[in-house]
Amino acid sequence: MTASSWPAKFYRLRRLFWLFLLLTVGYMIWLKNYLSPLSSGEIVQFEIAKTVEKANAIIQDWKSSGKYEQVVKSTFPAYLFIALYTLAIGLGCRFISACTGNEILIKGGRGFAWLILLAAVCDIFENIALSRTLSGPVSQLNVSIAYNLAHIKFSIVIICILFIVASALFWLIGQFSRENNVKY
């Protein structure tokens, strides 16, 4: 990347990061209201059910409480959420690491931006397995696929967010130390 093109690319990266972060947060708020009274915690419990018995118990609870229709209704919006959080986190890894100016963190940001794509792929296949579980007989295969892919997905998402936080702290400490050096 040439030196003259870097400021323009950085500016575009910054704009895209904030845009997709705001879109993701806004979508999460809208989705929470759209799926009410179903909570995201209930969906996560279903994703990590692990056994047919637990998955069946959750489905029966949803049917008896009138939440089952909301769960079925949540399957399509989940795919848009996957796209949004993947873009927000991927761009966050790239943008925040670029803010540091540290070449190791910048390269790490590129790697983590690619890694979050693996989480998205896991999430897509997890949602397919969950949809099959909701629409037909509950099988151990689909429950196990959802369980394992959910753990991989959540692990990658947490690692990427921790990278963003670590990069942000590195950048803030650098800013603070520069300010203190100017005063003296």
N, C-alpha and C positions, 0 to 999 in steps of 0.2 A: 504494500500500500504506500503510495507516495505521500510525502509530508503535506502537500497542498490539499490532497483529497481527504485526509484524516479529519479535520474539523467538520467538514460536511457530513461525513459518515457518522461521526460521533453525535452530531446534532440530530441526524435522522434516527439513530439508535436510541437516543434519549427520548425523542418524541414518541417513537413506537412503543418503547417500554412503558411510559406513563399512560399512553392511550390504552394499551392492552391490560395494564394493571387496573385502570379505572373501569374498563369494560368488564373485566373478570369480577371485580368487587360488585359492580352494579348488577351483573347477571346473578351473582350469588344472592344478593338481596332480593331481586325479583323472583328467583327460583324458590327461595325460602317462603315467600308469600304465595307463590303459585301452588306449591305442594302442601301448604298448610292444611291440616294439622300434622302432617308427616314431618319428621325432623331428619336432618342429615345424619344424626347419630344413629337413628333407627336403620337407615340405609346401610351405614357402615357395619352395623351389627349383622345385617344380612350378608354383606360382602364377606365377612369373616366368620360365617356360621360354622364352617368346617365339617359338620356332620349333617346327614339327611334329617335326622331327628330334630336338630336345632333349627334347620332351615324350614322344615314343615311347621314347627311350633311358631316361628316368626310369621310365616304366611297365614296360619290359622288365627293368630292374634290380630294381624292386619285385617283379615276378613271379618272377624267379629267386632272390631272397632271401627269398621268402615274406611280404613286407610288403604285397603288393597287397590282400589281404583287409582288412588294417588300414586302408588308405587308403579303401577303399570304405566300411568301417564308420565312418569319421570324418566322412562327409558330413552325417549327421543331427545329431550333437552340435555340429557347427560352427555351426549356426543358433542354438542356445541360447547358445553362446559369443558370437556377434554381439550378441545381446540383452543379455547381461551386461556385456560391455566397453563397449557403447554407453551403458548406464545409468551404469556406474561413472565413465566419463570425462566424460559430460555433467553428472552430479551433481558431479563433482570440479571442473569448470570453474565451476559456479555456487557451490558451497560455498567453495572456497578464495578465489575472487575476492571473495565476500561478507565473508570474514574480514578482508580488507584495509581495508574501509571506504572504499576509493577508488572514487568513482562511475564513473570511466572503466573501471577493471578490472571492476567489477560489470557494467556494460553489455557489456564484452568477454566476460565469462563467460557471459552470456546468449547472445551471438552464437556463441561456440564450442560451447556446449551444443547449439545447432541445427546447427552445422556437422558435428558428429560423427554426426548422423543421415544426412548425405550419405555419410559413410564406411560406415555400415551398409548403405545401399542399394547402394553399389558392391560391398560384400562379398557381399551376397545374390546379385546378378547374376554376380559372379565365381564363386561356388560353383555356381551353375547351369551356367555354362560349363565348370567343372572336372568336374562330374558327367557332363555330356554327353561330355566328353573321355574320361573313365574308362569309360563304358558303351558307347561306340561307336567308330567310326573317328575317329581324331584329325584334326580339321580346323583349318586355319589361322585360320578365323574364331573358333572357340571359344578357341584358344590366345591369339590376339590380344586378345580381349575380356578373358580372365582376366588377361593381362599388364598391359594398360592400366588396368583397374579396380583391380588389386592395387597398382599404383604410386600411383593417386589415393588409395586407402584408406590405405595406409601413410603417405603424405604428410600427410593430414588427421590421422591418429592422432598422428603425431609432433608436428605443430603444436599440437594440443590439449594433449598432455602437456607440451610446452615452455611453453605458457601457464600450466598448473597450477603447474609448477616456478617460473616467473617470479613468479606471484602469491604463491606460498608464500615465496619469497625476499623479496619486497616486504613481506609480513606480518611475517616474522622480523626483518628490519632495523628495521621500525617498532616491534616489541616491544622489541628491543634498545635502540633510541634512547630510547624512553620510560623504560626501566629506568635508563639512564644519566642522564637528565634528573632523575629523582626523587632520585638519590643526591647530586646537587650542589645 
